[in-house]
């Protein structure tokens, strides 16, 4: 690879961080990044088990890393975002290398690369201080280590996956299965299989050590009945399984991903008489997709609420990679048409940022750049509450607004709202960025209370309803 490629990747990563360096923590990153980081920062970087209220069982590596950066450079939003710069740069660099290899030429890669970069799930996670950025870094390191046959790169990737999250551990297991599956066949070599698996040993040991340590320190691993997230880990019944199948299917079409499926269907139709040879020529990427699908899908189907878009980031990417490999290798399509198809697909995926569903239908707001408009709305709502002398504890609301300004903005404001309770709240802050409010809830609020304040920003809004009825009398 040319040095200019690394420089360009660094400049793009620099531009991304510069663009969002003052953005508050948002959605799950409030817990998985800010709250974890605050715990270690306020305890002098001493490693210990997290408080149960913020411990969801994942290795808190990102939180500890941010706490170290805050200790060295000061606690601020800018420091937090610039701490993500090395991972964003790494991901852009590896993504470009894999794209060039898949496209077969640098020229075609220039048209293919936007397909990956425009993906709303991928891009939005990379403008947040998200542990899934680390997961994706580890994933790409393993894939690149595989295609370049560099064991050290593969080993580093597995280590990063093992400390990023439990989903990272599952991704590492899927990648190990993928590599062994590729080795299977008449020419199977025990020596090569041993060398491949050896790269997974340090990360595997690290994962086991963390899980054992966490069990020893807390008495549980993964989750426990008293966890704040216990409801999400409840096993589904038959009807719940059917619902989850539909939800996962929706995830695979949402945010513009329907375009990837349409292109995939077109390529299969063009090769309908030679599907066996088509698979043989793309076995590497087909098996990568299949292994990730097998390892990352069951939890979304068998548990009540473990199907967020970001959970599927590696398998989403592997499917796009397979489709791009099929497109660039298709002899019946001219190079010009391949470029046009890639750009059109990138545009469809980019449009996914604006696939916002009506209020009452859940949106994964951490997978669209539209969520950035919420930051200004929240700040204006806080200003209005301050100007009217409102006690935050009198205002009911829901995730993601419940968190304090200190955890979201790092502004020292430790006031928190109260969880929405229609029988107790004298004031309610409702927003379409929360998936916990329904159209029926808003209708009832409009009937029982007066609209005291309202603000819109693009497709997002916040409303504050207020009543003069004494608390507890309703």
N, C-alpha and C positions, 0 to 999 in steps of 0.2 A: 504494500500500500504506500501511496505517496505521503510525504510529510504534510503536504497541503491539505490532504483529507483530514488529518488530525487537527490542523489549525482551523479548518472550516467547522468541524464538529465542535471544537471549543468555542468558537465565536457564536454558533447557534445556541449552545448551552448557556453561554454568557448572556445572550439576548433574552432567552427564556427567563432566567433568574432575575435579570434586571427588570423585566416586565412585571414580575409578580412579587418582588422582594418585600413589599409592604403589605401583602395580602395576609389577613388573619388566618389562624388555623381553622379548619372547616371539616364538618362531618366527622368521620371516625378518626381523623388525624388529631382532633382535640384530645382524645383519650390516648391513642397509640403513639402520639408524638409529644404533644404539649404536656399532658398530665404526667406521663412517664418521665419526661425530662425534668419537670418541676420536682418530682419526688427525689430523683438522684441529685439534682442541683442543690436542693435545700438540705440534703443530707451529706453534703461534702463529697459527693461521688462515691459514697460507700455502697457497695453492692449488697443488696438484700431483697427479700421478697416484697413485691408491691402490695400496697393496701388492697384488700379484697374488692373495694369499690371500683378500682381501676385495673384490676388484674383479670384479663380474659384468657390467661394461660399461654400466651405467645411469649417468646423470648423478647425482652424489652431492649433489644440492641439499638434500635433507632433512637429511643428515648435517652439511653445512656450516652450515645454518640452526640446528641444535641446538647445534653447537659455538659459534656466535656467542652464542646464549642462555646457554650455560654460562659463557662468558667474562664476560658482562654480569651474570648473576644467580646464578652458582654452579652447580656440577655436581651435580644431584640428579634423582631420579625425578620429583619434583613440578615442577621447572622444565621437564623434558622434556615432561611431559603438558600443562602450561599453555602451552607453545609451540605446541601443536596447537589451542588454543582458537580463534584467529581463523579457522582453516579449518573447524572444526566449526561455528562460528557461521555462517560464510558458507554452508556446505552446507545447514544447517537453513533459513536465510533463503531461499535460492534454491529449495530443494525445496518450501517452502511456497508461494512465488509461482507456481511451475510447477503445483503441485497445484491452486491456486485457478483458474488459467487452464483447466486440463484439466477440472475438476469443473464449472465454470460458475457456482459460487456458493461463498461462504465457508462457508455452513452445511454443504453436502455435502462440502466440502473437509476439514472437521473429522473426518469419518468415513473419508475416503479417505487422508488423510495417514499414519495408522498403518500402512497397507499398505506404504508405503515405509520408514518408520522401524523397523518390526518385522522387516524382512528380516535374517536372521542374518549374512549376508555383509557387508551395509552397516553394520549396527550394531556388529559386533565389530571391524571395521576402524577404526571411529571411536572405540573405546576403547583402541586401540593407537597407538603412535607410528609410523604406517604411511605409506609413500610413496603408497599407494593412496588415502589421504585427499586428498592433493594432486592426484592424477589425477582424482578425482571432483570436486574444486573446479573444476579447469580445464574438465572436461566440462560441468558445470552452467553455468559462466560462458558458454561458447559457446552452449549451448542457450538460455539466457535472453537472451543478446545477440541471438540469431536471432529469437526470438518477440517481443522488445521493439524490434527493429531499432536496437539501440545498438551501433555498430561498435567502440567503445572497450571495451565489456564482452567482446565476442567476441574481440578482439585480446588482451586480458589473459588470457582463458582459454586461447588457443592458446599464449601464452608460458609459462603455468604447465604446460601439458601437455608442452611441449617440454623443460622442465628437470626434470620429475618422474621420468620413466623412459622407456625405449625403447617400452614399451607405451603410455605417454602420447603419444609421437610417432605411433604407429599409430592411436591414438584420434583425434588431431588430423586425420590423413589421412582417416579415415573420416568425420569431421564435415564436412570440406571437400568430400568427394565428395557427402555428403548434401545440402549446401546448393546445390551446382551441379545436382544431380539435380532438386531442387525447382524450379529455375529453368528447366529444360528444357521445351520445348513451343512451341506456335505463338506465344506471347507472349514468347519469350526475348529478353532485353535484354542486349547486350554491356556496356553501362554498369553495369547492376546486377550482372552477373557479375564485372566488374572490381572494383567496390567491395567485393563479398563476398570475393573472393580476396585483396584488399589487406590484409584483416584477418589473413590467415594468413602474410603475408610475413615480418614480424619474427620470429614464432615459428619459421617454417621456416628462416630464416637462422640463428637461434640453435641449432637442432637440428643443422644441417649443420656449423656452427662447432665445436660440442662433439664430434661424431663425428669430424671431421677432426683436431681437437686430440688426442683420445684415441688415434686411430690413429697420429698422429705421435709421441705420448709413449710409447706401449706397443707399437706394431707390430701391433695388432689392433683390431677393432671387433666388438661383439656378443659373441663368445666365441672361444676358441682351444683347441687340442687339450690343452694342459696346464692348462686352467682347472679349479678344483675342481668346477665345475658342468658339465664337458664331457659327462658321461654323459647329462645331461638334454637336451643339444642334438644327440644322435645321431639321424640320420635313421631313420625306421621302415621296415621292409619291409612286404610286403602283410599278413602276419599282425598286425604291429604296428599298421598302419593300422586294421585291423578292431577290434583291442582299443581303440585310441584313440577310435574312433567310439562304442563302448559306454561308455567312460569319460566322454566329453563328454555323451552322452545322460544318463548318471547325474548328472552335474553339473547338468543342466537340470531334474532332478526332486528333487534332494537339498535338505535343509534347508527343507522345506516348500514348495518351488517347484512341486511337483506340483499344489498347490492353484491356482496361477496358470494352469496349463495346463487344469485342469478348468473353471475359469471361462471361459477363452478358448474352449474347445470348446463350452460351453453357449451363449455369445454367437454363435458361428458357426452353430450349429444353429438358433437363433432367427431368424437372417437368411439361412438356406440358400437362399432364393429370390431374394435381392438382394445377393449377395456383391460384385458390381461396384460398386454404389452404396455399400456398406459401406466398401470400400477407398477410394473417391473421397472420402468424408467424413472419412477418417482417414489420408489419404495421407502427411501430414507425419510422423506417428509411426510408420507402417508402414515408410516408407523409412529413418527413423532406425534402427530395429531392424535392417532388412536390411543397411544399410551397415556398422553395427558388427559384425553377425554375420559378414559377408564378410571384414572386416579382422582381427578378433580370433580367429577360429576356426582358420584354416589352421595356425598354429604349433602349436596343441594337437593337431592331427591328424597333422602331418608329422614332428614331433619326439617323442622318447621320453617326456619327462616335463615338459611345459609346459602342464599343464591344471589348475592349482590354481583353486579357486573364485574367489579374489579377482581372478584375471586377467580374469574375465568380468564384473566389477562394472558397467561402463557398459552392456554389452549386456543384462545381467540387468535393470537399471533401465529401459532403453528398452522391453523387453518388458512389464514391469509397467505402464509408462506407457501403452503401446498398449492393454493390456487394460482399464485404468481408463478410458481415453478411450472405449472401446467400451461399457463398462458405463454410464458417466454419460450417454452420448448415446442409450442404447437407449430408444425411446419405449414399448415394450411392458412395461417394468418400472417400477413406481411408485417415487417418491423414497424412500419408507420401505423398500421391498425393496432398493433400491440401497444404502442405508445399512447394512442388515443384511448384505448380501452383502460389502460392503467390510470390515465388522468381522469377519465370519467368516473372510475371507481373511487379515486381519491376524493373527487367532488361529492359523490354520494355519501361517503363516510364523513366528510367534513360537514355535510348538511345534518348529520346525526346530532351535532351539538344543539340543533334547534328542534329536535324531536321532543318537544315538551308536551306532556299529556295534560288534559284538563284537571283542574283542582279536584281532588278526591281519588285520583288514580296515582299510585306511587311512582315517583321518579327517583332514579339514583342520581342525585344532584352532584355527586362528586365525580361524575363521568361526563360532564358538560361544562364548557367554559362559561356558559350562561350564569352559573352559580356565583360568579364574581360580582354580579350586580347586587347580590344579597348583602355583601359587606357594607356598602354604603347605606342600604336601607336599615340595617341593624344599628349602625352608628346614629342615624337620624332619629330612630325610635328611642334610643338611650338619651339623646339630647332632649327630646320632647318630654320624656319621663322626668328628667332632672328639672326641666323648666317648670313643670307642673307640681314638683315636689312629691312625686309618687314614690312610695316605698316599694322596692322591687319585690319584696316578699308578698305583696298584695296582688301581684300580677301573675296569673297562671299562663303557662305556655307549654311547649313540648320540644322534643329534640328537633333540630340542633340548637335551639335558642336558649336552652336551660343553662348553658355553661356561663361562667363568670367572664367578665372582660379580661381579667388577668390570664385566664386559660386560653382565651380566643385571641386577644389583641396584645397580650403581655403589657397591659397598661396600668397594672396595679389595682384595678377596680375588682374587688373580691365579692361584690354584691351578686347574688344569684336570684333568678326568678323561682317561682314555685311550680311544681308539676300541676298541669291543668286538672281542676276538680270543679265540675259544674255546680256542685252544692256549696262550695266554699269561696270560690274566687269572686272578688268584687270587680276585678278587672282581668281581661284576657287579651293576650297578644297572640294573634293568629296569623300565619303566613302560609303561602302555598309551597314554600320550601320545606315545610314539615309534612311528612307522610302520615303523621298521627292524627291529623284533623280531616274530617270528612265534610262533604257539602251539607249534610244534615246538621253537623255541629255548627257550621257557620250560619245556617238558616235559623237554628235555635238561638244562637247568640244575637242575631239581628232582631229576633222577636222579643227576647228577654232583656236586652241591654241597648244602650245607645252607642253609635259609632263615634268615638271621641277623637280618633286620629287615623289617617290612612295615607299611605304613600305607595306609589308604583314606580318601578324601574324596568322598562322593557316588559318581559313576560312575568316578572316577579312582583310580589306585593306583600305588604305587611299592614294589618289592621289592628287597632286597639279598641276593644269594646269595654264600656264602663257602666256600672250600675250604682245607684244611690241606695240600694237595699242593704240594710245592715248585714254584716257577715254572719252566717249561720242561721239566718231566718228563712232561707229559701227552702 
